Amino acid sequence: VIGLPVCRLSHDFFTHWSTLPLGSGKVNFYADPPVDHLQLWGDLERVQGWQISDWPLAEFSEKGKVPMTAAEFLRRQIKDELDSSSAIQHYLMG
Protein backbone atom coordinates (compact mmCIF):
# COMPACT_ATOMS: atom_id res chain seq x y z
CA VAL A 1 0.00 0.00 0.00
CA ILE A 2 1.40 3.36 -0.96
CA GLY A 3 2.43 5.42 2.04
CA LEU A 4 2.68 2.61 4.56
CA PRO A 5 6.11 1.61 5.90
CA VAL A 6 7.80 -1.70 5.34
CA CYS A 7 8.14 -3.64 8.57
CA ARG A 8 8.86 -7.26 9.40
CA LEU A 9 6.86 -9.43 11.74
CA SER A 10 8.66 -12.70 12.49
CA HIS A 11 7.37 -15.69 14.44
CA ASP A 12 10.77 -16.27 16.13
CA PHE A 13 14.20 -14.73 16.61
CA PHE A 14 15.99 -17.17 14.29
CA THR A 15 13.72 -16.37 11.35
CA HIS A 16 13.96 -12.66 12.12
CA TRP A 17 17.74 -12.68 12.28
CA SER A 18 18.48 -15.14 9.46
CA THR A 19 16.23 -13.42 6.90
CA LEU A 20 17.28 -9.80 7.59
CA PRO A 21 19.61 -9.80 4.56
CA LEU A 22 16.50 -10.26 2.40
CA GLY A 23 15.20 -6.90 3.58
CA SER A 24 13.94 -5.10 6.64
CA GLY A 25 12.08 -2.00 7.62
CA LYS A 26 13.24 0.68 10.01
CA VAL A 27 11.30 -1.00 12.79
CA ASN A 28 10.67 -4.75 13.05
CA PHE A 29 9.16 -7.30 15.43
CA TYR A 30 9.89 -10.88 16.44
CA ALA A 31 7.90 -13.14 18.75
CA ASP A 32 9.51 -14.19 22.02
CA PRO A 33 8.82 -16.90 23.03
CA PRO A 34 8.64 -18.33 19.51
CA VAL A 35 5.22 -19.20 18.07
CA ASP A 36 4.07 -20.94 14.90
CA HIS A 37 2.77 -18.91 11.96
CA LEU A 38 -0.88 -19.69 12.62
CA GLN A 39 -0.61 -18.54 16.22
CA LEU A 40 1.15 -15.33 15.18
CA TRP A 41 -1.51 -14.27 12.68
CA GLY A 42 -4.42 -15.90 14.49
CA ASP A 43 -3.88 -14.26 17.87
CA LEU A 44 -1.84 -11.07 17.49
CA GLU A 45 -3.05 -9.76 20.87
CA ARG A 46 -1.49 -12.67 22.78
CA VAL A 47 1.81 -13.02 20.92
CA GLN A 48 4.55 -11.38 22.98
CA GLY A 49 7.83 -10.24 21.50
CA TRP A 50 10.21 -7.40 20.77
CA GLN A 51 10.06 -4.33 18.62
CA ILE A 52 13.53 -3.76 17.19
CA SER A 53 14.32 -0.25 15.98
CA ASP A 54 18.09 -0.05 15.91
CA TRP A 55 19.18 -2.98 13.73
CA PRO A 56 21.74 -4.49 13.88
CA LEU A 57 22.81 -3.07 17.25
CA ALA A 58 19.59 -3.98 19.04
CA GLU A 59 19.64 -7.60 17.95
CA PHE A 60 21.97 -8.70 20.71
CA SER A 61 21.53 -5.92 23.27
CA GLU A 62 18.72 -4.14 25.08
CA LYS A 63 19.26 -0.87 23.20
CA GLY A 64 16.49 -0.33 20.71
CA LYS A 65 14.35 -3.25 21.98
CA VAL A 66 10.85 -2.65 23.32
CA PRO A 67 8.65 -5.48 24.65
CA MET A 68 5.11 -5.56 23.22
CA THR A 69 2.50 -7.73 21.56
CA ALA A 70 2.37 -8.26 17.81
CA ALA A 71 -0.94 -6.38 17.69
CA GLU A 72 0.52 -3.40 19.54
CA PHE A 73 3.48 -3.40 17.13
CA LEU A 74 1.19 -3.24 14.08
CA ARG A 75 -1.02 -0.55 15.64
CA ARG A 76 2.03 1.58 16.46
CA GLN A 77 3.45 1.23 12.96
CA ILE A 78 0.19 2.30 11.36
CA LYS A 79 -0.33 5.15 13.84
CA ASP A 80 3.23 6.43 13.42
CA GLU A 81 2.85 6.43 9.65
CA LEU A 82 -0.52 8.19 9.80
CA ASP A 83 0.85 10.78 12.23
CA SER A 84 3.81 11.52 9.96
CA SER A 85 1.99 11.53 6.66
CA SER A 86 -0.12 14.58 5.99
CA ALA A 87 -1.16 13.18 2.60
CA ILE A 88 -2.70 10.09 4.17
CA GLN A 89 -4.29 12.15 6.95
CA HIS A 90 -5.79 14.50 4.39
CA TYR A 91 -7.14 11.54 2.40
CA LEU A 92 -8.67 9.87 5.46
CA MET A 93 -10.16 13.10 6.77
CA GLY A 94 -11.83 13.79 3.44
Residue, then its C-alpha position, 0 to 999 in steps of 0.5 A: v500500500i502506498g504510504l505505509p512503511v515496510c516492517r517485518l513481523s517474524h514468528d521467532f528470533f531465528t527467522h527474524w535474524s536469518t532473513l534480515p539480509l532479504g530486507s527489513g524495515k526501520v522497525n521490526f518485530y519478532a515473537d519471544p517466546p517463539v510461536d508458529h505462523l498460525q498462532l502469530w496471525g491468528d492471535l496477534e493480541r497474545v503473541q509477545g515479542w520485541q520491537i527492534s528499531d536499531w538494527p543491527l545493534a539492538e539484535f543482541s543488546e537491550k538498546g532499541k528493543v521494546p517489549m510488546t504484543a504483535a498487535e501493539f506493534l502493528r497498531r504503532q506502525i500504522k499510527d506512526e505512519l498516519d501521524s507523519s503523513s499529511a497526505i494520508q491524513h488529508y485523504l482519510m479526513g476527506 
